Amino acid sequence: MIKKVLVTGASGLCGSITSQGLSKLGYKLTLCDIKKISSPAAKSLNISLNKKIKIIDLRNFSKVKKITKGMDAVVHFGGIPRHKPHEDVFQNIIDHNIIGTYNVFEACRVNKVKRIIFASSAHIMGYHDRKKYLDDKSSFRPDSHYAVSKCFGESLSKLYSDKYNIKILNIRIGSALPKPTDMRFLSTWISFRDLIQLVNIGLKSKKLYCSSVYGISKNKRAWWNNKEAYRLGYKPLDNAENYSKDKLTKNEYKDKIALRLHGGVFTTDGLKGKLSNILKNK
Ligand SMILES: NC(=O)c1ccc[n+]([C@@H]2O[C@H](COP(=O)([O-])OP(=O)(O)OC[C@H]3O[C@@H](n4cnc5c(N)ncnc54)[C@H](O)[C@@H]3O)[C@@H](O)[C@H]2O)c1
């Protein structure tokens, strides 16, 4: 039974909210991050986890090894998310997302941690045609170096499940926000309670071996077939469609290419390729 759970990135938006949810579900949590909570979004949700957060830099393997000792599972949110309008420099993505994620997986192997839940991203599918309904078996078409770092994490998950018998759930998060604020999010949004439910499935499901699921609510306009999540027991409670559309921004609408591809504006940031070629090469 999974009881002792480490949450990395616990000061961030997803990490802090999920920690709050997992704590209510009775898990004994250890929280870590490179810094204390500073995100206005997390603060505005009145989360008082700050004093419990241990300051650990995931780039430091010996520290990661120490903090994962005795854990049953790790929920890995720590890393650099994609920042607007451009992504971070590749060296930072290598250090925090690639080395940091490797350190988490490797420390789990050394310490015989049974399960890992990895915060992947739907941007690993970025260059697919939006007219194509994707599922967990669709091939990667990452739209940024950030997305490549998530492909790396998902590849690690295959290695560590087959070779080291760790059960792993990759959650390809769409847009985790308190509520949808842009038209895109009608397709990609996940509510916090649905995200917590998916993480809990990763910690509990007896059917889990190594799966990738989409981190979305039951959105009417979803572009992703989440059958693998449903097989594991996911029953999303929310649907982006239930929110008023009046005040939604339309950030992608001035960019026809972004509107055609799953990754939206991530795909057109620095784009030199042609849409026709991207669509031809499925
Ligand atoms: N929020 C979303 O919509 C979304 C979508 C797709 C994927 N994700 C993924 O989910 C995870 C959490 O995203 P978020 O939106 O909460 O981002 P966030 O920036 O709010 O949280 C990430 C946390 O990781 C911490 N961190 C970064 N580098 C670290 C290091 N070397 N050692 C320890 N901690 C470190 C940061 O301090 C931060 O608190 C990220 O991996 C992100 O890529 C989020």
The ligand as an SDF file (V2000), in Angstrom:
LIG
                    3D

 44 48  0  0  0  0  0  0  0  0999 V2000
    0.2810   23.9660  -15.1400 N   0  0  0  0  0  0  0  0  0  0  0  0
    0.0750   23.4010  -16.3160 C   0  0  0  0  0  0  0  0  0  0  0  0
   -0.8940   23.6890  -17.0160 O   0  0  0  0  0  0  0  0  0  0  0  0
    1.0470   22.3540  -16.8280 C   0  0  0  0  0  0  0  0  0  0  0  0
    0.8660   21.8420  -18.1080 C   0  0  0  0  0  0  0  0  0  0  0  0
    1.7190   20.8500  -18.5680 C   0  0  0  0  0  0  0  0  0  0  0  0
    2.7250   20.3600  -17.7510 C   0  0  0  0  0  0  0  0  0  0  0  0
    2.8970   20.9010  -16.5090 N   0  0  0  0  0  0  0  0  0  0  0  0
    4.0220   20.3940  -15.7070 C   0  0  0  0  0  0  0  0  0  0  0  0
    3.6290   20.2510  -14.3630 O   0  0  0  0  0  0  0  0  0  0  0  0
    4.7040   20.6030  -13.5030 C   0  0  0  0  0  0  0  0  0  0  0  0
    4.2550   21.6730  -12.5390 C   0  0  0  0  0  0  0  0  0  0  0  0
    3.8270   22.8080  -13.2960 O   0  0  0  0  0  0  0  0  0  0  0  0
    3.3230   24.1480  -12.5930 P   0  0  0  0  0  0  0  0  0  0  0  0
    2.4070   24.8090  -13.5390 O   0  0  0  0  0  0  0  0  0  0  0  0
    2.8780   23.8320  -11.2190 O   0  0  0  0  0  0  0  0  0  0  0  0
    4.6760   24.9670  -12.5870 O   0  0  0  0  0  0  0  0  0  0  0  0
    5.3300   25.8080  -11.3970 P   0  0  0  0  0  0  0  0  0  0  0  0
    6.4460   26.5970  -11.9960 O   0  0  0  0  0  0  0  0  0  0  0  0
    4.2670   26.5530  -10.6630 O   0  0  0  0  0  0  0  0  0  0  0  0
    5.9320   24.6680  -10.4600 O   0  0  0  0  0  0  0  0  0  0  0  0
    7.1610   24.0220  -10.7470 C   0  0  0  0  0  0  0  0  0  0  0  0
    7.9540   23.9880   -9.4460 C   0  0  0  0  0  0  0  0  0  0  0  0
    9.1700   23.2650   -9.6830 O   0  0  0  0  0  0  0  0  0  0  0  0
   10.1820   23.8900   -8.9250 C   0  0  0  0  0  0  0  0  0  0  0  0
   11.5130   23.5680   -9.4710 N   0  0  0  0  0  0  0  0  0  0  0  0
   12.0460   23.9580  -10.6540 C   0  0  0  0  0  0  0  0  0  0  0  0
   13.2990   23.5070  -10.7630 N   0  0  0  0  0  0  0  0  0  0  0  0
   13.5740   22.8060   -9.6220 C   0  0  0  0  0  0  0  0  0  0  0  0
   14.7120   22.1170   -9.1370 C   0  0  0  0  0  0  0  0  0  0  0  0
   15.8460   22.0320   -9.8410 N   0  0  0  0  0  0  0  0  0  0  0  0
   14.6390   21.5180   -7.9350 N   0  0  0  0  0  0  0  0  0  0  0  0
   13.5000   21.5870   -7.1920 C   0  0  0  0  0  0  0  0  0  0  0  0
   12.3820   22.2360   -7.5850 N   0  0  0  0  0  0  0  0  0  0  0  0
   12.4220   22.8450   -8.7960 C   0  0  0  0  0  0  0  0  0  0  0  0
    9.8830   25.3880   -9.0350 C   0  0  0  0  0  0  0  0  0  0  0  0
   10.4950   26.1120   -7.9770 O   0  0  0  0  0  0  0  0  0  0  0  0
    8.3590   25.3960   -8.9720 C   0  0  0  0  0  0  0  0  0  0  0  0
    7.8700   25.6170   -7.6590 O   0  0  0  0  0  0  0  0  0  0  0  0
    5.8590   21.0440  -14.3970 C   0  0  0  0  0  0  0  0  0  0  0  0
    6.7410   19.9640  -14.5730 O   0  0  0  0  0  0  0  0  0  0  0  0
    5.1820   21.3840  -15.7010 C   0  0  0  0  0  0  0  0  0  0  0  0
    6.0350   21.2010  -16.8160 O   0  0  0  0  0  0  0  0  0  0  0  0
    2.0830   21.8760  -16.0260 C   0  0  0  0  0  0  0  0  0  0  0  0
  1  2  1  0
  2  3  2  0
  2  4  1  0
  4  5  1  0
  4 44  2  0
  5  6  2  0
  6  7  1  0
  7  8  2  0
  8  9  1  0
  8 44  1  0
  9 10  1  0
  9 42  1  0
 10 11  1  0
 11 12  1  0
 11 40  1  0
 12 13  1  0
 13 14  1  0
 14 15  2  0
 14 16  1  0
 14 17  1  0
 17 18  1  0
 18 19  2  0
 18 20  1  0
 18 21  1  0
 21 22  1  0
 22 23  1  0
 23 24  1  0
 23 38  1  0
 24 25  1  0
 25 26  1  0
 25 36  1  0
 26 27  1  0
 26 35  1  0
 27 28  2  0
 28 29  1  0
 29 30  1  0
 29 35  2  0
 30 31  1  0
 30 32  2  0
 32 33  1  0
 33 34  2  0
 34 35  1  0
 36 37  1  0
 36 38  1  0
 38 39  1  0
 40 41  1  0
 40 42  1  0
 42 43  1  0
M  CHG  2   8   1  16  -1
M  END
$$$$
